[in-house]
Structure formats: structure tokens, C-alpha cells
Amino acid sequence: MTTVKDYIATHDDRLNFYTHAITNAHGQNHPEVFAVRGQYIRLRTAVNSDLSLDENFAELRQTTHDYAIPNDVCPVFKATYHMLATADKLNASA
């Protein structure tokens, strides 16, 4: 079974790139992506430090409205939210 730590480690390069990319592409219309970027950086730090991730994912759920994808976004935005939601589910099932 894949753990949230394994999942984040496997997808870190992509999530790091994507969370940065969506700030450039969608930040003007969706300013919450700046918070998502910061929250992902904190999440990655927490994973690497073996800290509890519950608070990180609670913040992400609040910021993203439970990973709701707006109608006017690109596939990278969608993929970012899907990957974060998957990591959240893995954390919840741990």
C-alpha cells in the first residue's frame, strides 16, 4: 500500500512545478493558488520531517473548497488538485 509519504516523494517534482505554474497561470483569477503553493511547501517539509500532516491537509481542504476545480482552469490546475486530493486521502487512510 502506498503511503502519503511515498506518494509525495514520488510526485514531489511534479507537484512543486505545478503549484508554482498555477500561480503564474491562474493567480490573477484564482488568488487562492498562492496559498495552495505555500501550503504545499509546508506539507512537503512536514512529510520530510515525519510530522503529522492532518493540519496541512485541513488547510488545503479549506483553501481549495475540498479540491473543487473551477470551470476556467487548465489541465495542470486540475492535475494539481487531483494529486493533492489523492495525497489527502492516503493521509486519511493511514
C-alpha positions as CSV (number, residue, x, y, z in Angstrom):
1,M,0.0,0.0,0.0
2,T,1.3,3.4,-0.9
3,T,1.8,5.8,2.0
4,V,1.2,9.5,1.8
5,K,5.0,10.0,2.3
6,D,5.7,7.7,-0.6
7,Y,3.1,9.4,-2.8
8,I,4.5,12.9,-2.0
9,A,8.1,11.7,-2.6
10,T,7.1,10.2,-6.0
11,H,5.1,13.2,-7.1
12,D,7.2,16.0,-5.5
13,D,8.9,17.3,-8.6
14,R,5.6,17.5,-10.5
15,L,3.7,19.0,-7.5
16,N,6.4,21.5,-6.9
17,F,6.4,22.6,-10.5
18,Y,2.6,22.5,-10.9
19,T,1.9,24.5,-7.7
20,H,4.3,27.1,-9.0
21,A,2.9,27.1,-12.5
22,I,-0.7,27.6,-11.5
23,T,0.3,30.7,-9.5
24,N,1.6,32.2,-12.8
25,A,-1.3,31.0,-15.0
26,H,-4.2,31.4,-12.6
27,G,-3.1,33.7,-9.8
28,Q,-5.0,36.7,-11.2
29,N,-8.3,35.0,-11.3
30,H,-7.8,32.5,-8.5
31,P,-5.6,34.1,-5.8
32,E,-6.1,31.0,-3.6
33,V,-3.4,29.3,-5.7
34,F,-0.8,31.4,-3.9
35,A,-1.9,29.9,-0.6
36,V,-2.0,26.4,-2.1
37,R,1.6,26.9,-3.2
38,G,2.7,27.9,0.3
39,Q,0.7,25.1,1.9
40,Y,2.3,22.5,-0.5
41,I,5.7,23.7,0.5
42,R,4.8,23.4,4.2
43,L,3.3,19.9,3.5
44,R,6.5,18.8,1.8
45,T,8.5,20.0,4.8
46,A,6.2,18.2,7.2
47,V,6.4,14.9,5.2
48,N,10.2,15.1,5.2
49,S,10.3,15.8,8.9
50,D,7.8,12.9,9.7
51,L,5.4,15.4,11.3
52,S,1.6,14.9,11.4
53,L,0.0,16.1,8.1
54,D,-3.5,16.5,9.4
55,E,-3.3,20.3,9.8
56,N,-1.7,20.7,6.4
57,F,-4.4,18.8,4.7
58,A,-7.2,20.6,6.7
59,E,-5.7,23.9,5.4
60,L,-5.6,22.6,1.8
61,R,-9.2,21.4,2.0
62,Q,-10.3,24.8,3.3
63,T,-8.3,26.8,0.7
64,T,-9.4,24.6,-2.2
65,H,-13.0,24.1,-1.0
66,D,-12.4,20.4,-0.8
67,Y,-10.3,20.4,-4.0
68,A,-13.2,21.8,-6.1
69,I,-11.9,22.6,-9.6
70,P,-13.1,25.9,-11.1
71,N,-14.6,25.8,-14.6
72,D,-12.0,28.2,-16.2
73,V,-8.7,26.4,-15.4
74,C,-6.2,24.4,-17.3
75,P,-5.3,20.7,-17.1
76,V,-2.3,21.4,-14.9
77,F,-4.5,23.1,-12.3
78,K,-6.9,20.1,-12.4
79,A,-3.9,17.7,-12.1
80,T,-2.5,19.6,-9.1
81,Y,-5.8,19.4,-7.2
82,H,-6.3,15.8,-8.1
83,M,-2.8,14.9,-6.8
84,L,-3.3,16.9,-3.6
85,A,-6.7,15.2,-3.0
86,T,-5.1,11.8,-3.6
87,A,-2.4,12.6,-1.0
88,D,-5.1,13.8,1.4
89,K,-7.0,10.5,1.0
90,L,-3.8,8.5,1.6
91,N,-3.2,10.5,4.8
92,A,-6.7,10.0,6.0
93,S,-6.5,6.2,5.5
94,A,-3.2,5.9,7.3
